[in-house]
Amino acid sequence: MKDKCNREIKHLRFSITSKCNYNCIYCDQEGFIPKTSELTVDEITKLCKILAEILHVTRIKFTGGEPLCREEIVQIIKNVSDLHLYKDISMTTNGLLLYEKAEELYKAGLNRINVSLSSLNPELYKKIYGSDSLEIVLKGLKKAKEVGFNPIKLNFVLMKGLNDGELDNLIEFCGINNYILQLIELHEVSDAIGGNGDFYKRHHLDVKPIIEELESKAKETITRGSMQNRKVFKLNNSAVVETITPSHEFCMGCTKLRVGCDGNLFGCLYRSDLGKNIKEALRNHHSLSKYEQIVKQVVDSREPYY
């Protein structure tokens, strides 16, 4: 299914809870605040099946809040894996509970993980995430690697005056441990959750000069055309750095449909107000054509934000 800008929906980003055990200073809450209760495990499974059948998507990423705070997370992964409709099931996590859950998640069918790691300095980590747990997260990363997760990506949100001096350390860390570093430019928070323009003004750093420097040093540069033309750099120390920058080009290459933990479907991090909640339809057991009408309304509402 394509939107009015001829962008085809190719993957889902599905929040399964708004709960979180961190208090990150740059949190965007996935662009929305839930207005009703969370979908049940059965409703999540049913919706994943419906969206795969309507959109013919085979990739899904589970998010939160913090998805590992959802008590039934392993069951959710297993249920979706058992649908045999998704070839790529991934998750983004802060990693705090990764050590204890990594093996179960892998056995349940989770293929990949993205772990937020914006500092290797314990004090700065605590300042950024509101949690003195860097060592626990690093232990969880090691465990995830041992049980078989590959690739493991680390999400590094660059912030001026905070962690902008740590990029080289993170690149070296990723090279040594065979992780992929995702260098993420700080974006303005969605108006749906109130925004935080002052924080953005203080800490936003244009990553274009950094991208140019990485490109000059890289032994190989790849452009991921299927992922908003993201630049990926393979460096001499075996590190791989992927770059994510909000821009018009980023929007024009967007192929994502978002699902909120309360059943809200929306097409843009910044425009959850254009979404439509599908929970009532799920509980009324409509035909597939009814769900298709709802999904099409949401897809048709998508437009480039930048």
Residue pairs with C-beta under 8 A, 6 or more apart in sequence:
1 8
1 9
1 54
1 55
1 295
1 296
1 299
2 8
2 9
2 299
3 9
3 267
3 299
3 300
3 302
3 303
4 300
4 302
4 303
5 252
5 302
5 303
5 304
7 252
7 253
7 254
7 255
7 302
8 255
9 55
9 57
9 255
9 256
9 257
9 299
10 57
10 59
10 226
10 255
10 256
11 57
11 59
11 60
11 61
11 88
11 255
11 256
11 257
12 48
12 51
12 55
12 57
12 59
12 60
12 61
12 256
12 257
12 258
12 259
13 30
13 60
13 61
13 63
13 256
13 257
13 258
13 259
14 44
14 48
14 60
14 61
14 62
14 63
14 258
14 259
15 30
15 62
15 63
15 64
15 65
15 67
15 258
15 259
15 260
15 261
16 38
16 39
16 44
16 62
16 63
16 64
16 67
16 70
16 73
16 76
16 261
17 38
17 64
17 65
17 66
17 67
17 69
17 70
17 261
18 29
18 33
18 34
18 38
18 64
18 65
18 261
19 64
19 65
19 66
19 69
19 70
20 27
20 64
20 65
20 66
20 69
20 94
21 66
21 69
21 94
21 96
21 97
21 131
22 66
22 94
22 96
22 129
22 130
22 131
23 129
23 130
23 131
24 94
24 116
24 128
24 129
24 130
25 127
25 128
25 129
25 130
25 199
26 128
26 157
26 159
26 186
26 189
26 199
26 203
27 189
28 187
28 189
28 190
28 193
28 269
29 65
29 190
29 193
30 63
30 64
30 65
30 258
30 260
30 269
31 190
31 192
31 193
31 258
31 266
31 268
31 269
31 270
31 271
31 272
32 190
32 192
32 193
32 260
32 264
32 266
32 272
32 275
33 192
33 193
34 260
34 261
34 262
34 264
35 262
35 264
35 277
36 262
36 263
36 277
36 279
37 262
38 70
38 261
38 262
39 47
39 261
39 262
39 263
39 279
39 282
41 72
41 75
41 76
41 79
43 263
43 279
43 282
43 283
44 76
44 79
44 80
45 76
45 79
45 80
45 83
46 282
47 259
47 263
47 278
47 282
48 60
48 79
48 80
48 83
48 85
48 86
49 83
49 85
50 288
50 291
51 57
51 257
51 259
51 295
52 58
52 83
52 85
52 86
53 85
53 288
54 288
54 291
54 292
54 295
55 257
55 295
57 86
57 257
58 85
58 86
58 87
58 88
59 86
59 87
59 88
59 90
60 80
60 86
60 88
60 89
60 90
61 90
61 91
61 92
61 114
62 73
62 76
62 77
62 89
62 90
62 91
62 92
63 91
63 92
64 70
64 93
64 261
65 261
66 93
66 94
66 96
66 97
67 73
67 91
67 92
67 93
68 93
68 94
68 96
68 97
68 98
68 101
69 97
70 76
73 101
73 105
74 101
74 104
74 105
74 108
75 108
77 89
77 91
77 105
77 108
77 109
77 110
78 108
78 109
80 86
80 89
80 109
81 89
81 108
81 109
81 110
82 109
88 111
88 112
89 109
89 110
89 111
89 112
90 110
90 111
90 112
90 113
90 114
91 105
91 110
91 112
91 113
91 114
92 113
92 114
92 115
92 116
92 155
93 113
93 114
93 115
93 116
94 115
94 116
94 129
94 131
94 137
95 115
95 116
95 117
95 136
95 137
95 140
95 141
96 131
96 133
96 136
96 137
96 140
97 140
98 113
98 115
98 137
98 140
98 141
98 143
98 144
99 136
99 139
99 140
99 143
102 140
102 143
102 144
102 146
102 147
102 149
103 143
103 147
105 113
106 144
106 147
106 148
106 149
110 149
111 149
112 149
112 150
112 151
112 152
112 153
113 144
113 149
113 152
113 153
114 153
114 154
114 155
114 182
115 137
115 140
115 141
115 144
115 152
115 153
115 154
115 155
116 129
116 154
116 155
116 157
117 137
117 141
117 154
117 155
117 156
117 170
118 125
118 128
118 129
118 155
118 156
118 157
118 158
118 159
118 163
118 166
119 125
119 128
119 134
119 162
119 163
119 166
120 134
120 166
120 169
120 170
120 173
121 166
122 132
122 134
122 135
124 162
124 163
124 166
125 131
125 132
125 133
125 134
126 132
126 134
127 162
128 159
128 162
128 163
141 152
141 154
141 177
141 179
144 152
145 152
145 177
145 178
151 179
151 180
152 178
152 179
152 180
153 179
153 180
153 181
153 182
153 242
154 170
154 174
154 179
154 180
154 181
154 182
155 182
155 184
156 163
156 166
156 167
156 170
156 181
156 182
156 183
156 184
157 163
157 184
157 186
158 164
158 167
158 183
158 184
158 185
158 186
158 205
158 207
158 210
159 186
159 203
159 204
159 205
160 202
160 203
160 204
160 205
161 202
161 203
162 203
164 205
167 183
167 210
170 181
171 181
171 235
171 237
171 239
171 241
172 237
172 239
173 179
174 180
174 181
174 239
174 240
174 241
175 235
175 237
175 238
175 239
178 238
180 240
180 241
180 242
181 239
181 240
181 241
181 242
182 241
182 242
182 243
182 244
183 207
183 210
183 241
183 242
183 243
183 244
184 244
185 204
185 205
185 206
185 207
185 243
185 244
185 245
185 246
186 200
186 203
186 204
186 205
187 200
187 246
187 269
188 195
188 197
188 200
189 195
189 196
189 199
189 200
190 269
190 270
190 271
190 272
191 270
192 270
192 271
192 272
192 273
207 243
207 245
208 245
211 231
211 243
211 245
214 231
214 233
214 235
214 241
214 243
215 221
215 231
215 233
217 233
217 235
217 236
218 233
218 234
218 235
219 234
219 235
219 236
220 233
220 234
221 231
221 232
221 233
221 234
222 231
222 232
222 233
222 234
223 229
223 230
223 231
223 232
224 230
224 231
224 232
224 242
225 253
226 255
227 253
228 244
228 249
228 250
228 251
228 252
228 253
228 254
229 249
229 250
229 253
230 242
230 243
230 244
231 242
231 243
232 240
232 241
232 242
232 243
233 240
233 241
233 242
233 243
234 240
235 241
244 250
246 306
247 306
248 304
248 306
250 306
251 304
251 305
251 306
252 304
254 268
254 302
254 304
256 267
257 265
257 266
257 267
257 295
257 298
257 299
258 265
258 266
258 267
258 268
258 269
258 272
258 275
259 265
260 266
260 272
260 275
262 277
262 279
263 277
263 278
263 279
263 282
264 272
264 275
264 276
264 277
264 278
265 275
265 276
265 277
265 278
265 294
265 295
265 298
266 272
266 273
266 274
266 275
266 276
266 298
266 301
267 274
267 275
267 298
267 299
267 301
267 302
268 274
268 302
268 303
268 305
269 305
270 305
271 301
271 303
271 305
274 298
274 301
274 302
275 298
275 301
276 294
276 297
276 298
278 291
278 294
281 290
281 291
281 294
